[in-house]
Amino acid sequence: MFRQIKVQEPSKRFFRPSPGDHLKIVTHRAKPAPYLATRCLLQLAHEGKNKYPLAAPIIQNSTYMDGILSAADNITTAKDIQ
């Protein structure tokens, strides 16, 4: 999951061995990485609540660590959520 979260250009200025190496994704072994990944999901759900009215509450309320668990009453609803 951490490799799928891209970092915005102003935040890429952190470096390890040399100043020319910028981060492009959230580093998965860094201590704040789980928080950043969860916070990113919540922010995306908040920003997309008008475009995805069925999926946003599921992301906000059914996320634990890096997994989302949800169910639907029928296949049509499940496809609409997806």
N, C-alpha and C positions, 0 to 999 in steps of 0.2 A: 504494500500500500504506500509506503513512504517514497518509493521511486516514481510514483505517479503524481506527486504533488510538486509542481514547478514553482520556483521562487521568482518573485518579481525582480526586475533589473536593479532597483535601488538597494535591495537586500542582498545582492550577490557579492558585495564588497568584502565579505569575510574570507579569509584565506588561511591555509595551513602552511605548506612549505614555502611558497613564493607568492608575492603579491599579484602575479599574473593569473593564478588559478582561482577562479571564482566559482562559487557554488551554483548549481543549476537546479538542484532538487533538495528536498529535506534529507539531511543526513540521518540514516536510520539508527545509528548507534549513539547519537547524541542524547543527553538526558531530556531535553525539551521536545524531542521528536514525537512521542506519543501525544503530547499536549497539542503541538502544532498540527498534527494530522487530524485530531478530533476537532480542533478549533476551525480548521479549514472546511471540514464537512459541515459543521454547524453554520458557518458563514455562507457557504454555497446554498444550503437549504433555505436560509433566510433570504438571500438574494433571489432565489428561484421560486419562491412560494407562489408568485402570481402565474408564472409559466408552468410550474409543475405542482398544482394544488393537492394532488393525491400523494405524491412522493415526499414533499417537504416535511410534513408532520412525521412521517415514518423515519426519515433521517434524523430529525430532531429528538424523537422519543424512543426509538428502537435501536440505537447505536450503543454498543458496548465494546470498548477498546477499538479494534479495527474491523469489527464485524457488525452487520446489520441483519437482524432477524425479524421477519414480518410474515404475515399470512393474509390471505384473501378468501372471501366466501366462494368465489368461483373463478374460473380461468379468465373470463373477460375482464374482471376487475383486476386480476393479477397482471394481465398484459397492459392494462391502462396505467397501472402504477409503475410498471417497468419503463 
